[in-house]
Amino acid sequence: MALCRFHGDDAGLLIELDSDQAMMRYLGGGEPAAPEVVRNGHLPNILAGYERWGDNFGLFAAHEKDRFAFRQTTDRAT
């Protein structure tokens, strides 16, 4: 796995994750956010966090190294 920063064009990845019922049962009360909330709220907040915390903390996309396929998010880079 490789942890990577989200970018402005990653809204689709977050929308896909947010619509996964197996994942959302642990987050947000189990209800997915509307795509426009992800695009206009969640993603800008994630991107702002990188500047706020100097790349030391934030939300990162986890990708499989061999295929660079999006897998999940984590709240910490190690």
N, C-alpha and C positions, 0 to 999 in steps of 0.2 A: 504494500500500500504506500501511496505517496500522498501527503497532505499538500493541497494547493489553495491559494487564495481564490475567492470568488471574484468574478469580473462582471462588468455591467451587462454583458450579454448572456449571463448564466441564469436568468430568470426562469427559463424553461426547466432547468435542472431542479430548481427549488420548487417550482409548481408541481413537477412530477413527484418529488419527495413528499410534499405537503398533501398530495392526493392519495398517497399510499396508506390505506386504512391500518395495516399492520404497524406502521411506524407511528401514525398519528394517535393511536390508542394510548400512547405514552406522553404525547405532547398536546398542548392546546386544548385540553378537554376532549380530545378525540375528533374534533371538527376541523376539516380543512379550511384554510383561508381562501377567499376568492382570489383568482389569478391577479386581478388589479391590485389587491392588497399586498401580494407578494412582490409584484413589479414596482409599486410606488411606495411601499412601506418597508417590508422586510429586507429586500435587497439593498436599498439605499442605506439602511441602518447597519447592515453587515459591512458594507464598503466604508462607511464613516468610522466604524470601529477600528479598522486597520490604521487609519490616521490618528485616531484618538489614543490608541494603545501602542503605537510604534511597532507594529508587526509582531509584538510579543504575545499577544492574546487576541482571540477573536474566534469567529466561525470559519472553518476550513472545509473544503470539499475533499473527500477521500476517494482516490482513484486507484484502480488496480494498475500496478506498474507495467505489466506486460501488455495490457490492452488499453490503458489509460481510460478505462470505463468508469463513469461516476458510480460510486457505491453508496455513500452516506455522508453525513456531516458530523463534525465533532467540534467541541467548544474549546479545544486546547491543542496547540501544536507542541510536539515533544521532540 
